[in-house]
Amino acid sequence: MLTERVRRDLKASAGANGVLSKAEQAAAPAYVRTIADVRDGMDSQTTFKLFTIEAEAERYQDPRGRRVRWRVRTSSDLLENTYVSGRNDLWNQRFEIDKLSGAITITGEH
């Protein structure tokens, strides 16, 4: 059962273009909804992107000149995912999500 749940959670966390739709949010576990709902409080001059490499995220410049909020999954194993999130060219938070309990642990802030 753990394997099926992990597979479902990972699929749900990807969402459409990296952001969960309202239907996907409703179906996803609470910890996935918390991490995926990054657009709350964003204005029209801010965009959100997912990257696979932290250095790539820090170098990215939006072609329309908008501010950028980003997230990178830095590791994934059977029991937890580790992420780093940031704004523009700086990371601002590192965190882990326990796949069993859904607990989010902040491991670093900048």
Summary of the structure (lengths in Angstrom):
residues: 110
radius of gyration: 13.9
end to end distance: 36.9
largest distance: 45.0
contacts: 290
relative contact order: 0.15
helix: 29%
strand: 37%
